């Protein structure tokens, strides 16, 4: 549907399959009894029981806190009428509370850039909500406006939005370890808190799941842009997660129970975690710096930039390098020069945060 055909002025893309949110609403409104063996279509891997399936659906829908506890209790009592009533009342309350955010017109997604691999959607996510602060554009640096940066020495909370089926012990440990690596160099008091949508929200909210857009292994809002953020339905359909998520890591990159078996996949896991959590702490893309040596378009309104760091974990791999002059041009005449695959923070990444 073209934007001109609806009052919201949004482009509605064609779709021929159920989204994760569609499935979650079906599972909550028409739950399987607790003693039921799930059909293969609902449980292709054979690792869920009916109760876990219901809890997962609540997590995908964004239900948490006291409402989550109430719904799980009602489910255990097979009180289907009260399950539906409580859930629908929660939906109505949250829709009213989140109306301004839901009314944001989503921008059309641009095509993926050439050579895009294991990238993230952070640029397009932040562009949609970027205020007009001078210097907000960030160069690998850091988003230089105080509006986007955490205050040194302050407590920054993080929470996992899902239950143990998706937010497994291994996944939570990997995120916590990476946060710890950064926290060791930055004056921030990073603290995990329980997730509860009915109380003041955590600052960074982590979701593990499938990201619909091809070639994307994760994304994160930058720095303090996560605070009190409520995502739109259009953003969820395109990028995964739920209405509260501020950072999403693809479950195709981060396994549930242990590290990937191959060296390449272990590097992909590290790249995704360090890159996206780097965004959450304020780092932006190295290849968009004013000092970049790649052919990428430089981000606008950048007020601070270091020299180009080819080892930065915030650098996309496979980016075409710019024109080389003199003896370097002669040396590299037969060489197609692209950025390498970086998967851990460089010394400059860590120093810049510090």
Buried (B, 14 or more C-beta within 10 A) or exposed (E): EEEEEEEEEBBEEEEEEEBBBEBBBEBBEEBBEEEEEBEEEBBEEEEBBBBBBBBBBBBBBBBBBEBBEBBBEBBEEEBBEBBBEBBEEBBEEBEEEBEEBBEBEBEEBEEBBEBBEBBBBBBBBBEBEBEEBEBBBBBBBBBBBEEBBBEEEEEBBBBBBBBEBBBBEBBBEBBBEBBEBBBEBBEBEBBBBEBBBBEEBBBBBBBBBEBEBEEBBBBBBBBBBBBEBBBBEBBBBBBBBBBBBBBBBBBBBBBBEEEBEEEEBEBBBBBBBBBBBBBBBBBBBBBBBBBBBBBBEBBEBBBBBBEBBBBBBBBBBBBBBEEBEEEEEEEEEEEEEBBEBBBBBBEBBBEBBE
